[in-house]
Amino acid sequence: MDTIANIDLLIEARWIVPVEPHDVALEHHALAIDAGRIVALLPAALAKARYQPRRRVELGQHVLLPGLINLHTHAAMTLLRGYADDMALMDWLNQRIWPAERAHVSHDFVHDGTLLAAAEMLRGGITCFSDMYFHPEAAAAAAIEMGIRAALGMVVIEFPSGYAADADDYLAKGLAARDVLRDEALISFCMAPHAPYTVSDRSLERIMTLANQLDLPIHMHLHETREEIADSLKQCGLRPLARLQRLGFLGPNLIAVHAVHLEPDEIALLAEQGCAVAHCPTSNMKLASGIAPVTALRQQGVRVGLGSDGAASNNRLDLLREMHQAALLAKVASGDATALSAHQVLRMATLDGASALGLDERIGSLVVGKEADLCAVRLDDAILAPCYNPVSHLVYCAGREQVSHVWVGGIERVADGLLCAGNTRLLDLAHTWHNALTS
């Protein structure tokens, strides 16, 4: 007789989409979890015979999938949601966002804004986010409090702010935060030069050296607007990507954020160098930046993940919506209705994002040995019926309001659509900062 194993958690679901292998949706299966990691994925009937869980969760009309990975955001900018809408990017930055940040950004601003962002992301099935903002130690404290995984950018920009005086000061403070937080299970770090137009060659060379020494991703806005490219041609005679290539900056650790305006040879260069792209479809539409050539990038083998960008330019940190927008934009931009299938865009929102961050050995798919970062989406609402294909429903039909459960490292963070932390301060914090910004 087979021995029955004791485990922490057994989740049975109507459908389980593991992402690996690709294009698979398993019916009436179960996920066995112990000590925060996946120990088995098997038919539900067999799981009942093989495991004795301390807790059993039955999701009779749900799809269970890996937690979504938000590959690019500015979490604290949730406090600027709706603050500067319907503006072009550079006007948005110069006239509204940067002045507001100079006046208000502080450790408390970042902590409180990231708390709000983490709550929003968890409720939408996001279990990991890649952030680019000031005071990463404050963002880390908020992420740990909410129990969400965070890859925090060590921001570098040449001009002073309330956080740092110059590029060297930004780097020193980011590295100090990394040293303090290096043992936090939920926290990892990236180098985060803001963009080619705000960071000098000298700083980029130092960042590249540090990224190689510390084996860190580099998270950077790149080719977001035509104006950015025109200015680069005027100032240094090179397009931004060519400038980075000249510096030896391109490689598998680079996450090119937006990557909207790319020539065919530039797409080939990103593929040749093993770079990744963070595609932010809603932000790119809202700021009229353009449509990233996602189909061409993926065809060339470039890893493309999905990001929301910040709530000041989106205005939602909602990766289910980003999946929907990405799939539709790829079809209309390419003229090909088969471009970017539902399974492909789900992989972008999970495993491809994890790969870009160097976390694909730990998260991004439901594979034995990986950490149990999961979300469940309920599909039993009449407004979603009938359901012929659960992955198609995730991309084209369901929304974040259907997210019912979220686990990070096997710990439940959302249950029945509600935050388990039950943070009652969130609305008060939002109101406090709203008053500060409008007074």
C-alpha positions as CSV (number, residue, x, y, z in Angstrom):
1,M,0.0,0.0,0.0
2,D,1.3,3.4,-1.0
3,T,2.3,5.7,1.9
4,I,0.1,8.8,2.3
5,A,2.2,12.0,2.6
6,N,1.4,14.8,4.9
7,I,1.5,18.2,3.1
8,D,0.5,21.8,4.0
9,L,-2.0,22.5,1.2
10,L,-3.8,20.7,-1.6
11,I,-5.7,22.8,-4.1
12,E,-8.2,21.1,-6.4
13,A,-9.4,23.1,-9.4
14,R,-11.7,22.7,-12.4
15,W,-8.8,23.7,-14.6
16,I,-5.1,24.1,-13.9
17,V,-2.9,26.0,-16.4
18,P,0.8,25.2,-15.6
19,V,2.3,27.4,-18.4
20,E,4.9,24.7,-18.7
21,P,4.3,22.7,-20.8
22,H,2.9,25.2,-23.2
23,D,-0.7,25.2,-24.5
24,V,-2.0,22.9,-21.7
25,A,-5.1,23.3,-19.5
26,L,-5.6,20.3,-17.2
27,E,-9.1,19.5,-16.0
28,H,-9.9,18.2,-12.5
29,H,-6.3,18.2,-11.3
30,A,-4.8,19.2,-8.0
31,L,-1.7,21.1,-6.9
32,A,0.1,19.7,-3.8
33,I,2.2,22.3,-1.8
34,D,4.4,21.9,1.1
35,A,6.8,24.3,2.8
36,G,5.9,26.9,0.2
37,R,6.8,24.9,-2.8
38,I,5.0,22.8,-5.4
39,V,5.5,19.1,-4.7
40,A,3.1,17.6,-7.3
41,L,0.6,18.4,-10.0
42,L,-1.7,15.4,-10.6
43,P,-5.3,14.3,-11.2
44,A,-7.5,15.2,-8.3
45,A,-8.6,11.6,-7.6
46,L,-5.0,10.5,-7.4
47,A,-4.0,13.4,-5.2
48,K,-6.7,12.5,-2.7
49,A,-5.3,9.0,-2.4
50,R,-1.7,10.1,-2.2
51,Y,-1.7,13.2,0.1
52,Q,-3.1,14.2,3.5
53,P,-3.2,18.0,3.5
54,R,-3.4,20.2,6.6
55,R,-5.6,22.3,4.4
56,R,-7.7,21.5,1.4
57,V,-9.1,24.2,-1.0
58,E,-11.6,23.1,-3.6
59,L,-12.1,25.5,-6.6
60,G,-14.9,23.8,-8.4
61,Q,-15.4,26.4,-11.2
62,H,-12.0,28.1,-11.2
63,V,-8.9,28.2,-13.2
64,L,-5.6,28.0,-11.2
65,L,-2.5,29.5,-12.8
66,P,0.9,30.9,-11.8
67,G,0.8,34.3,-10.1
68,L,1.1,37.1,-12.7
69,I,4.3,39.0,-12.9
70,N,4.2,42.8,-13.5
71,L,7.5,43.4,-15.3
72,H,7.4,47.1,-15.1
73,T,5.8,49.6,-12.8
74,H,6.4,52.6,-10.5
75,A,4.4,51.3,-7.6
76,A,4.5,54.4,-5.4
77,M,3.0,56.5,-8.2
78,T,-0.3,54.9,-7.3
79,L,-0.6,58.1,-5.2
80,L,-0.6,60.0,-8.5
81,R,-3.3,58.0,-10.1
82,G,-5.4,60.4,-12.3
83,Y,-3.1,63.4,-11.3
84,A,-2.0,64.2,-14.8
85,D,-4.2,62.6,-17.5
86,D,-4.5,63.2,-21.3
87,M,-1.1,64.7,-21.8
88,A,1.9,63.8,-24.0
89,L,4.7,62.0,-22.3
90,M,7.3,64.8,-22.0
91,D,4.7,67.4,-21.0
92,W,3.3,64.9,-18.5
93,L,6.8,64.4,-17.0
94,N,8.0,68.1,-17.2
95,Q,4.8,69.9,-16.3
96,R,3.2,67.6,-13.8
97,I,5.0,64.5,-12.6
98,W,8.5,65.6,-11.9
99,P,7.3,68.8,-10.1
100,A,5.0,66.8,-7.9
101,E,7.8,64.3,-7.1
102,R,10.2,67.1,-6.2
103,A,7.6,68.5,-3.8
104,H,6.3,65.3,-2.2
105,V,8.4,62.2,-2.8
106,S,9.8,60.9,0.5
107,H,10.3,57.6,2.3
108,D,6.7,57.8,3.6
109,F,5.3,58.6,0.1
110,V,7.0,55.6,-1.4
111,H,6.0,53.3,1.5
112,D,2.4,54.4,1.5
113,G,2.1,54.4,-2.3
114,T,3.6,51.0,-2.6
115,L,1.2,49.6,0.1
116,L,-1.7,50.8,-2.1
117,A,-0.1,49.3,-5.2
118,A,0.6,46.0,-3.6
119,A,-3.0,45.7,-2.4
120,E,-4.3,46.4,-5.9
121,M,-1.9,44.0,-7.6
122,L,-2.5,41.1,-5.2
123,R,-6.3,41.5,-5.7
124,G,-5.6,41.3,-9.4
125,G,-3.6,38.1,-9.2
126,I,-0.2,39.7,-9.4
127,T,2.3,38.0,-7.1
128,C,5.6,39.7,-8.2
129,F,6.3,43.2,-9.6
130,S,9.4,44.8,-11.0
131,D,9.6,48.4,-9.7
132,M,11.5,51.5,-10.7
133,Y,11.3,54.2,-8.1
134,F,13.1,56.1,-5.4
135,H,13.6,54.9,-1.8
136,P,13.7,51.1,-2.6
137,E,14.0,50.4,1.1
138,A,10.5,51.9,1.7
139,A,9.1,50.0,-1.2
140,A,10.6,46.8,0.3
141,A,9.0,47.4,3.7
142,A,5.6,47.8,2.0
143,A,6.0,44.7,-0.1
144,I,7.0,42.6,2.8
145,E,4.1,43.9,4.9
146,M,1.7,42.9,2.1
147,G,3.4,39.6,1.3
148,I,4.1,40.3,-2.4
149,R,7.3,39.5,-4.2
150,A,9.2,42.6,-5.5
151,A,12.2,43.1,-7.8
152,L,13.3,46.6,-6.8
153,G,15.2,48.9,-9.1
154,M,18.2,50.8,-7.9
155,V,17.2,54.0,-9.8
156,V,19.9,56.1,-11.4
157,I,19.3,59.5,-13.0
158,E,21.6,62.4,-13.4
159,F,19.6,65.2,-11.9
160,P,19.0,65.7,-8.1
161,S,15.8,64.8,-6.3
162,G,14.7,64.7,-2.7
163,Y,16.2,61.2,-2.6
164,A,19.7,61.7,-4.0
165,A,22.0,64.4,-5.2
166,D,23.5,62.9,-8.4
167,A,24.1,59.6,-10.2
168,D,26.8,58.4,-7.8
169,D,24.5,59.2,-4.8
170,Y,21.6,57.2,-6.4
171,L,23.8,54.2,-6.9
172,A,25.3,54.4,-3.4
173,K,21.8,54.5,-1.8
174,G,20.5,51.7,-4.0
175,L,23.4,49.4,-3.2
176,A,23.1,50.2,0.5
177,A,19.4,49.2,0.4
178,R,20.4,46.0,-1.4
179,D,23.0,45.1,1.2
180,V,20.5,45.5,4.0
181,L,17.7,43.5,2.3
182,R,19.8,40.8,0.6
183,D,18.3,38.0,2.8
184,E,14.7,39.0,2.5
185,A,12.9,36.1,0.7
186,L,10.4,38.3,-1.2
187,I,12.9,40.9,-2.3
188,S,15.4,41.0,-5.2
189,F,17.1,43.9,-7.0
190,C,17.7,45.3,-10.5
191,M,19.9,48.1,-11.7
192,A,17.5,50.8,-12.9
193,P,19.0,53.6,-15.0
194,H,15.9,55.6,-15.8
195,A,16.5,56.1,-19.6
196,P,19.3,56.9,-22.1
197,Y,18.2,60.6,-22.1
198,T,18.6,60.9,-18.4
199,V,21.7,58.9,-17.8
200,S,25.3,59.7,-19.0
201,D,27.7,57.3,-20.7
202,R,29.9,57.4,-17.5
203,S,27.0,56.3,-15.4
204,L,25.8,53.7,-17.8
205,E,29.3,52.1,-17.9
206,R,29.4,52.0,-14.1
207,I,25.9,50.4,-14.0
208,M,27.0,47.8,-16.6
209,T,30.0,46.9,-14.5
210,L,28.0,46.5,-11.3
211,A,25.2,44.5,-13.0
212,N,27.8,42.0,-14.3
213,Q,29.6,41.8,-11.0
214,L,26.4,41.3,-9.0
215,D,24.6,39.3,-11.6
216,L,21.6,41.7,-11.7
217,P,19.1,42.6,-14.4
218,I,19.1,46.1,-15.8
219,H,15.6,47.6,-16.0
220,M,15.5,50.7,-18.3
221,H,13.1,52.7,-20.4
222,L,14.2,52.5,-24.0
223,H,12.8,53.7,-27.4
224,E,9.5,54.7,-25.8
225,T,8.8,57.7,-28.0
226,R,9.8,59.1,-31.4
227,E,10.9,62.3,-29.6
228,E,13.4,60.3,-27.5
229,I,15.0,58.9,-30.6
230,A,15.0,62.3,-32.4
231,D,16.7,64.0,-29.5
232,S,19.3,61.2,-29.3
233,L,20.2,61.6,-33.0
234,K,20.5,65.4,-32.5
235,Q,22.7,65.1,-29.4
236,C,25.0,62.2,-30.1
237,G,24.3,61.2,-33.7
238,L,23.0,57.8,-32.7
239,R,19.7,56.2,-31.9
240,P,19.5,55.2,-28.2
241,L,19.9,51.5,-28.8
242,A,22.9,52.1,-31.0
243,R,24.4,54.3,-28.3
244,L,23.9,51.4,-25.8
245,Q,25.4,49.0,-28.2
246,R,28.5,51.2,-28.6
247,L,28.9,51.1,-24.8
248,G,28.6,47.3,-24.7
249,F,25.5,47.7,-22.6
250,L,23.3,45.1,-24.4
251,G,23.0,41.6,-23.1
252,P,20.8,39.0,-21.5
253,N,20.4,41.0,-18.4
254,L,18.8,44.0,-20.1
255,I,15.1,44.6,-19.8
256,A,14.2,47.2,-22.4
257,V,11.0,48.8,-21.1
258,H,8.4,49.9,-23.8
259,A,10.7,49.3,-26.9
260,V,8.0,50.8,-29.1
261,H,9.9,52.4,-31.9
262,L,12.3,49.7,-33.3
263,E,13.6,49.2,-36.8
264,P,14.0,45.6,-38.1
265,D,17.7,45.6,-37.5
266,E,17.2,46.8,-33.9
267,I,14.8,43.9,-33.3
268,A,17.4,41.5,-34.6
269,L,20.0,43.1,-32.4
270,L,17.9,42.7,-29.3
271,A,17.4,39.1,-30.2
272,E,21.1,38.5,-31.0
273,Q,22.1,40.0,-27.6
274,G,19.5,38.0,-25.7
275,C,17.7,41.1,-24.3
276,A,14.2,41.1,-22.9
277,V,11.4,43.6,-23.4
278,A,8.8,44.8,-21.0
279,H,5.7,45.5,-23.0
280,C,3.3,48.1,-21.5
281,P,0.4,48.3,-23.9
282,T,-2.1,50.4,-22.0
283,S,0.4,53.0,-20.9
284,N,1.7,53.2,-24.5
285,M,-1.8,53.8,-25.8
286,K,-2.7,56.3,-23.1
287,L,0.4,58.4,-23.7
288,A,0.1,57.9,-27.5
289,S,3.6,56.5,-27.5
290,G,2.7,53.9,-30.2
291,I,2.4,50.1,-30.5
292,A,5.4,48.0,-29.7
293,P,6.3,45.4,-32.4
294,V,5.6,42.5,-30.1
295,T,4.8,39.9,-32.9
296,A,8.1,40.6,-34.6
297,L,10.1,40.6,-31.3
298,R,8.7,37.2,-30.3
299,Q,9.2,35.8,-33.8
300,Q,12.9,36.7,-33.5
301,G,13.1,35.0,-30.1
302,V,13.1,38.1,-27.8
303,R,11.6,37.4,-24.4
304,V,8.7,39.7,-23.9
305,G,7.0,40.2,-20.6
306,L,4.1,42.4,-19.6
307,G,4.0,45.5,-17.5
308,S,1.4,47.9,-16.3
309,D,3.7,50.9,-16.0
310,G,2.7,53.2,-13.1
311,A,-0.8,54.1,-12.1
312,A,-0.1,57.7,-13.1
313,S,0.1,56.6,-16.7
314,N,-2.3,53.7,-16.9
315,N,-4.4,54.1,-14.4
316,R,-4.7,50.5,-13.2
317,L,-2.1,48.0,-12.1
318,D,-4.1,45.2,-13.8
319,L,-2.2,42.5,-15.7
320,L,-5.4,40.7,-16.8
321,R,-6.2,43.9,-18.7
322,E,-2.7,44.1,-20.1
323,M,-3.0,40.6,-21.4
324,H,-6.3,41.5,-23.2
325,Q,-4.8,44.7,-24.6
326,A,-1.6,43.0,-25.7
327,A,-3.4,40.3,-27.6
328,L,-5.7,42.7,-29.4
329,L,-2.9,45.2,-30.2
330,A,-0.8,42.5,-31.7
331,K,-3.6,41.4,-34.0
332,V,-4.5,44.9,-35.2
333,A,-0.9,45.9,-35.6
334,S,0.1,42.8,-37.6
335,G,-3.2,42.4,-39.5
336,D,-3.1,38.8,-38.4
337,A,-5.9,37.5,-36.2
338,T,-3.7,34.5,-35.2
339,A,-1.0,36.7,-33.7
340,L,-0.3,36.4,-30.0
341,S,-2.6,33.6,-28.9
342,A,-4.2,33.4,-25.5
343,H,-1.6,30.9,-24.2
344,Q,1.2,33.0,-25.6
345,V,0.1,36.2,-23.9
346,L,-0.4,34.3,-20.6
347,R,3.2,33.0,-20.8
348,M,4.3,36.7,-21.3
349,A,2.5,37.6,-18.1
350,T,4.1,34.7,-16.2
351,L,7.1,32.7,-17.2
352,D,8.6,35.2,-19.7
353,G,8.4,38.0,-17.0
354,A,10.1,35.6,-14.5
355,S,12.8,34.8,-17.1
356,A,13.6,38.5,-17.7
357,L,14.1,39.0,-14.0
358,G,16.2,35.9,-13.6
359,L,13.6,34.3,-11.4
360,D,12.3,31.6,-13.8
361,E,13.9,28.8,-11.7
362,R,11.7,29.9,-8.8
363,I,8.4,31.2,-10.2
364,G,6.4,31.7,-13.4
365,S,5.1,28.2,-14.0
366,L,3.5,25.4,-12.0
367,V,6.5,23.0,-11.9
368,V,7.5,20.7,-9.1
369,G,10.2,22.4,-6.9
370,K,9.1,26.0,-7.8
371,E,7.7,28.3,-5.2
372,A,3.9,28.3,-4.9
373,D,3.1,31.7,-6.3
374,L,-0.5,31.2,-7.6
375,C,-3.7,32.9,-8.5
376,A,-7.2,31.5,-9.0
377,V,-9.9,33.0,-11.2
378,R,-13.5,32.0,-10.9
379,L,-15.4,31.4,-14.1
380,D,-18.9,30.5,-12.7
381,D,-20.5,33.9,-13.2
382,A,-23.3,34.0,-15.8
383,I,-21.7,37.0,-17.5
384,L,-18.7,34.6,-18.4
385,A,-20.8,31.7,-19.5
386,P,-20.3,29.4,-21.4
387,C,-16.6,28.6,-21.1
388,Y,-15.1,26.5,-23.9
389,N,-11.5,27.4,-23.2
390,P,-10.4,28.7,-19.8
391,V,-7.2,30.4,-21.1
392,S,-9.2,32.2,-23.8
393,H,-11.5,33.3,-21.0
394,L,-8.6,34.7,-19.0
395,V,-7.4,36.8,-21.8
396,Y,-10.6,37.9,-23.6
397,C,-13.4,37.7,-21.0
398,A,-12.5,37.6,-17.3
399,G,-11.3,40.6,-15.3
400,R,-9.5,41.1,-12.0
401,E,-12.9,41.2,-10.2
402,Q,-13.0,37.4,-10.9
403,V,-9.7,36.8,-9.1
404,S,-10.7,34.8,-6.0
405,H,-7.5,33.5,-4.4
406,V,-3.8,34.4,-4.4
407,W,-0.9,32.6,-2.8
408,V,2.7,33.9,-2.6
409,G,5.2,31.2,-1.5
410,G,2.3,29.0,-0.5
411,I,0.9,31.7,1.9
412,E,-2.6,32.8,1.1
413,R,-2.8,36.6,0.5
414,V,-6.2,36.9,-1.1
415,A,-9.2,34.7,-0.2
416,D,-12.6,35.0,-1.8
417,G,-11.6,38.2,-3.5
418,L,-10.5,39.9,-0.3
419,L,-7.0,40.7,1.1
420,C,-6.1,38.4,3.9
421,A,-4.1,41.2,5.5
422,G,-7.3,43.3,5.7
423,N,-5.3,46.5,5.7
424,T,-7.8,49.1,6.9
425,R,-5.4,52.0,6.6
426,L,-5.3,52.0,2.8
427,L,-8.1,54.4,2.1
428,D,-7.0,56.8,4.9
429,L,-3.5,56.8,3.4
430,A,-4.9,57.6,-0.1
431,H,-7.0,60.4,1.3
432,T,-4.0,61.9,3.2
433,W,-1.8,62.0,0.2
434,H,-4.6,63.3,-2.0
435,N,-5.0,66.3,0.3
436,A,-1.3,66.9,0.4
437,L,-1.1,67.0,-3.4
438,T,-4.1,69.2,-3.9
439,S,-3.6,71.7,-1.1
